[in-house]
Amino acid sequence: MAETREPGVRQTTYKQPGGYVPTEATEAFSVQVDRVEGQIVILRQSEADQVTGDRVSMEQSSALTVEAKSAQVDRSAVRALEAERAVTQRSRIGRLVAGELRLVKSQVLALSAEQAHLEDARVLLFAGKAEGDVRPLLNFPGALALGAGLGLALGLVAAIARAVGGRR
């Protein structure tokens, strides 16, 4: 890959990990853009609203929406990510939908994956099959206790509101 440090979006040459053949890629470096798309898209220290590509690689970047067949997200933030295969490292993601996923030292609010491997990761809501370091933030007994506590609190608030309303 050509190592240029001028901010902008440009076509560049990219050698895929494990590959020997250089490939054309669209690279966004140190810019804010509405949309970046291409077969291979690389974001470095950039912000984008929409990122679309067969292969998307993000490093120290942020995006509102990412759609890819394969996504690699490193030290980045994404509001919504959809990919057939994804690897995230030290990143934060709002909603992630993936076929195969490896989540390393990352945080996800809502995750749906056919197969997920978690390593020192935190997920609030999860649907799918997971392996690795899986520690639910809320398990079944915890959910029952939370529901009972919320029900009791709402009942108490309603009773107090009726008592205060009846005095007038």
Contacts in CASP RR format, 6 or more apart in sequence:
PFRMAT RR
TARGET T0000
AUTHOR 0000-0000-0000
METHOD contacts of the structure
MODEL  1
MAETREPGVRQTTYKQPGGYVPTEATEAFSVQVDRVEGQIVILRQSEADQ
VTGDRVSMEQSSALTVEAKSAQVDRSAVRALEAERAVTQRSRIGRLVAGE
LRLVKSQVLALSAEQAHLEDARVLLFAGKAEGDVRPLLNFPGALALGAGL
GLALGLVAAIARAVGGRR
1 12 0 8 1.000
1 13 0 8 1.000
1 14 0 8 1.000
1 15 0 8 1.000
1 22 0 8 1.000
1 25 0 8 1.000
1 27 0 8 1.000
1 42 0 8 1.000
2 12 0 8 1.000
2 13 0 8 1.000
4 10 0 8 1.000
4 12 0 8 1.000
4 29 0 8 1.000
5 29 0 8 1.000
5 30 0 8 1.000
6 29 0 8 1.000
7 29 0 8 1.000
7 30 0 8 1.000
7 31 0 8 1.000
8 28 0 8 1.000
8 29 0 8 1.000
8 30 0 8 1.000
8 31 0 8 1.000
9 26 0 8 1.000
9 27 0 8 1.000
9 28 0 8 1.000
9 29 0 8 1.000
9 31 0 8 1.000
9 33 0 8 1.000
9 36 0 8 1.000
10 26 0 8 1.000
10 27 0 8 1.000
10 29 0 8 1.000
11 24 0 8 1.000
11 25 0 8 1.000
11 26 0 8 1.000
11 27 0 8 1.000
12 24 0 8 1.000
12 25 0 8 1.000
12 26 0 8 1.000
12 27 0 8 1.000
12 42 0 8 1.000
13 22 0 8 1.000
13 23 0 8 1.000
13 24 0 8 1.000
13 25 0 8 1.000
14 22 0 8 1.000
14 23 0 8 1.000
14 24 0 8 1.000
14 25 0 8 1.000
14 27 0 8 1.000
14 40 0 8 1.000
14 42 0 8 1.000
15 21 0 8 1.000
15 22 0 8 1.000
15 23 0 8 1.000
16 23 0 8 1.000
16 40 0 8 1.000
16 55 0 8 1.000
23 39 0 8 1.000
23 40 0 8 1.000
24 39 0 8 1.000
24 40 0 8 1.000
25 38 0 8 1.000
25 39 0 8 1.000
25 40 0 8 1.000
25 41 0 8 1.000
25 42 0 8 1.000
26 36 0 8 1.000
26 37 0 8 1.000
26 38 0 8 1.000
26 40 0 8 1.000
26 41 0 8 1.000
26 42 0 8 1.000
27 41 0 8 1.000
27 42 0 8 1.000
27 43 0 8 1.000
27 44 0 8 1.000
28 36 0 8 1.000
28 41 0 8 1.000
28 42 0 8 1.000
28 43 0 8 1.000
28 44 0 8 1.000
28 46 0 8 1.000
28 48 0 8 1.000
28 61 0 8 1.000
29 44 0 8 1.000
29 45 0 8 1.000
29 46 0 8 1.000
30 44 0 8 1.000
30 45 0 8 1.000
30 46 0 8 1.000
31 46 0 8 1.000
31 47 0 8 1.000
32 46 0 8 1.000
32 47 0 8 1.000
32 48 0 8 1.000
33 46 0 8 1.000
33 47 0 8 1.000
33 48 0 8 1.000
33 49 0 8 1.000
34 48 0 8 1.000
34 49 0 8 1.000
34 50 0 8 1.000
35 48 0 8 1.000
35 49 0 8 1.000
35 50 0 8 1.000
35 51 0 8 1.000
35 52 0 8 1.000
36 43 0 8 1.000
36 48 0 8 1.000
36 50 0 8 1.000
36 51 0 8 1.000
36 52 0 8 1.000
37 50 0 8 1.000
37 51 0 8 1.000
37 52 0 8 1.000
37 53 0 8 1.000
38 52 0 8 1.000
38 53 0 8 1.000
38 54 0 8 1.000
39 53 0 8 1.000
39 54 0 8 1.000
39 55 0 8 1.000
40 53 0 8 1.000
40 54 0 8 1.000
40 55 0 8 1.000
40 56 0 8 1.000
40 57 0 8 1.000
41 51 0 8 1.000
41 52 0 8 1.000
41 53 0 8 1.000
41 55 0 8 1.000
41 56 0 8 1.000
41 57 0 8 1.000
41 68 0 8 1.000
42 56 0 8 1.000
42 57 0 8 1.000
42 58 0 8 1.000
42 59 0 8 1.000
43 51 0 8 1.000
43 56 0 8 1.000
43 57 0 8 1.000
43 58 0 8 1.000
43 59 0 8 1.000
43 61 0 8 1.000
43 63 0 8 1.000
43 76 0 8 1.000
44 59 0 8 1.000
44 60 0 8 1.000
44 61 0 8 1.000
45 59 0 8 1.000
45 60 0 8 1.000
45 61 0 8 1.000
46 61 0 8 1.000
46 62 0 8 1.000
47 61 0 8 1.000
47 62 0 8 1.000
47 63 0 8 1.000
48 61 0 8 1.000
48 62 0 8 1.000
48 63 0 8 1.000
48 64 0 8 1.000
49 63 0 8 1.000
49 64 0 8 1.000
49 65 0 8 1.000
50 63 0 8 1.000
50 64 0 8 1.000
50 65 0 8 1.000
50 67 0 8 1.000
51 58 0 8 1.000
51 63 0 8 1.000
51 65 0 8 1.000
51 66 0 8 1.000
51 67 0 8 1.000
51 68 0 8 1.000
52 66 0 8 1.000
52 67 0 8 1.000
52 68 0 8 1.000
53 67 0 8 1.000
53 68 0 8 1.000
53 69 0 8 1.000
54 68 0 8 1.000
54 69 0 8 1.000
54 70 0 8 1.000
55 68 0 8 1.000
55 69 0 8 1.000
55 70 0 8 1.000
55 71 0 8 1.000
55 72 0 8 1.000
56 66 0 8 1.000
56 68 0 8 1.000
56 70 0 8 1.000
56 71 0 8 1.000
56 72 0 8 1.000
56 83 0 8 1.000
57 71 0 8 1.000
57 72 0 8 1.000
57 74 0 8 1.000
58 66 0 8 1.000
58 71 0 8 1.000
58 72 0 8 1.000
58 73 0 8 1.000
58 74 0 8 1.000
58 76 0 8 1.000
58 78 0 8 1.000
58 91 0 8 1.000
59 74 0 8 1.000
59 75 0 8 1.000
59 76 0 8 1.000
60 74 0 8 1.000
60 75 0 8 1.000
60 76 0 8 1.000
61 76 0 8 1.000
61 77 0 8 1.000
62 76 0 8 1.000
62 77 0 8 1.000
62 78 0 8 1.000
63 76 0 8 1.000
63 77 0 8 1.000
63 78 0 8 1.000
63 79 0 8 1.000
64 78 0 8 1.000
64 79 0 8 1.000
64 80 0 8 1.000
65 78 0 8 1.000
65 79 0 8 1.000
65 80 0 8 1.000
65 81 0 8 1.000
66 73 0 8 1.000
66 78 0 8 1.000
66 80 0 8 1.000
66 81 0 8 1.000
66 82 0 8 1.000
66 83 0 8 1.000
67 82 0 8 1.000
67 83 0 8 1.000
68 81 0 8 1.000
68 82 0 8 1.000
68 83 0 8 1.000
68 84 0 8 1.000
68 86 0 8 1.000
69 83 0 8 1.000
69 84 0 8 1.000
69 85 0 8 1.000
70 83 0 8 1.000
70 84 0 8 1.000
70 85 0 8 1.000
70 86 0 8 1.000
71 81 0 8 1.000
71 83 0 8 1.000
71 85 0 8 1.000
71 86 0 8 1.000
71 87 0 8 1.000
72 86 0 8 1.000
72 87 0 8 1.000
72 88 0 8 1.000
73 81 0 8 1.000
73 86 0 8 1.000
73 87 0 8 1.000
73 88 0 8 1.000
73 89 0 8 1.000
73 91 0 8 1.000
73 93 0 8 1.000
73 106 0 8 1.000
74 88 0 8 1.000
74 89 0 8 1.000
74 90 0 8 1.000
74 91 0 8 1.000
75 89 0 8 1.000
75 90 0 8 1.000
75 91 0 8 1.000
76 91 0 8 1.000
76 92 0 8 1.000
77 91 0 8 1.000
77 92 0 8 1.000
77 93 0 8 1.000
78 91 0 8 1.000
78 92 0 8 1.000
78 93 0 8 1.000
78 94 0 8 1.000
78 96 0 8 1.000
79 93 0 8 1.000
79 94 0 8 1.000
79 95 0 8 1.000
80 94 0 8 1.000
80 95 0 8 1.000
80 96 0 8 1.000
81 93 0 8 1.000
81 94 0 8 1.000
81 95 0 8 1.000
81 96 0 8 1.000
81 97 0 8 1.000
81 98 0 8 1.000
82 96 0 8 1.000
82 97 0 8 1.000
82 98 0 8 1.000
83 97 0 8 1.000
83 98 0 8 1.000
83 99 0 8 1.000
84 98 0 8 1.000
84 99 0 8 1.000
84 100 0 8 1.000
85 98 0 8 1.000
85 99 0 8 1.000
85 100 0 8 1.000
85 101 0 8 1.000
86 96 0 8 1.000
86 98 0 8 1.000
86 99 0 8 1.000
86 100 0 8 1.000
86 101 0 8 1.000
86 102 0 8 1.000
87 101 0 8 1.000
87 102 0 8 1.000
87 104 0 8 1.000
88 96 0 8 1.000
88 101 0 8 1.000
88 102 0 8 1.000
88 103 0 8 1.000
88 104 0 8 1.000
88 106 0 8 1.000
88 108 0 8 1.000
89 104 0 8 1.000
89 105 0 8 1.000
89 106 0 8 1.000
90 104 0 8 1.000
90 105 0 8 1.000
90 106 0 8 1.000
91 106 0 8 1.000
91 107 0 8 1.000
92 106 0 8 1.000
92 107 0 8 1.000
92 108 0 8 1.000
93 106 0 8 1.000
93 107 0 8 1.000
93 108 0 8 1.000
93 109 0 8 1.000
94 108 0 8 1.000
94 109 0 8 1.000
94 110 0 8 1.000
95 108 0 8 1.000
95 109 0 8 1.000
95 110 0 8 1.000
95 111 0 8 1.000
96 108 0 8 1.000
96 110 0 8 1.000
96 111 0 8 1.000
96 112 0 8 1.000
96 113 0 8 1.000
97 111 0 8 1.000
97 112 0 8 1.000
97 113 0 8 1.000
98 112 0 8 1.000
98 113 0 8 1.000
98 114 0 8 1.000
98 116 0 8 1.000
99 113 0 8 1.000
99 114 0 8 1.000
99 115 0 8 1.000
100 113 0 8 1.000
100 114 0 8 1.000
100 115 0 8 1.000
100 116 0 8 1.000
101 111 0 8 1.000
101 113 0 8 1.000
101 115 0 8 1.000
101 116 0 8 1.000
101 117 0 8 1.000
102 116 0 8 1.000
102 117 0 8 1.000
102 119 0 8 1.000
103 111 0 8 1.000
103 116 0 8 1.000
103 117 0 8 1.000
103 118 0 8 1.000
103 119 0 8 1.000
103 121 0 8 1.000
103 123 0 8 1.000
104 119 0 8 1.000
104 120 0 8 1.000
104 121 0 8 1.000
105 119 0 8 1.000
105 120 0 8 1.000
105 121 0 8 1.000
106 121 0 8 1.000
106 122 0 8 1.000
107 121 0 8 1.000
107 122 0 8 1.000
107 123 0 8 1.000
108 121 0 8 1.000
108 122 0 8 1.000
108 123 0 8 1.000
108 124 0 8 1.000
109 123 0 8 1.000
109 124 0 8 1.000
109 125 0 8 1.000
110 124 0 8 1.000
110 125 0 8 1.000
111 123 0 8 1.000
111 125 0 8 1.000
111 126 0 8 1.000
111 127 0 8 1.000
112 126 0 8 1.000
112 127 0 8 1.000
112 128 0 8 1.000
113 126 0 8 1.000
113 127 0 8 1.000
113 128 0 8 1.000
113 129 0 8 1.000
113 130 0 8 1.000
114 128 0 8 1.000
114 129 0 8 1.000
115 128 0 8 1.000
115 129 0 8 1.000
115 130 0 8 1.000
115 131 0 8 1.000
116 126 0 8 1.000
116 128 0 8 1.000
116 129 0 8 1.000
116 130 0 8 1.000
116 131 0 8 1.000
117 130 0 8 1.000
117 131 0 8 1.000
117 132 0 8 1.000
118 130 0 8 1.000
118 131 0 8 1.000
118 132 0 8 1.000
118 133 0 8 1.000
118 134 0 8 1.000
119 132 0 8 1.000
119 133 0 8 1.000
120 133 0 8 1.000
121 133 0 8 1.000
122 137 0 8 1.000
123 137 0 8 1.000
124 137 0 8 1.000
126 136 0 8 1.000
138 146 0 8 1.000
END
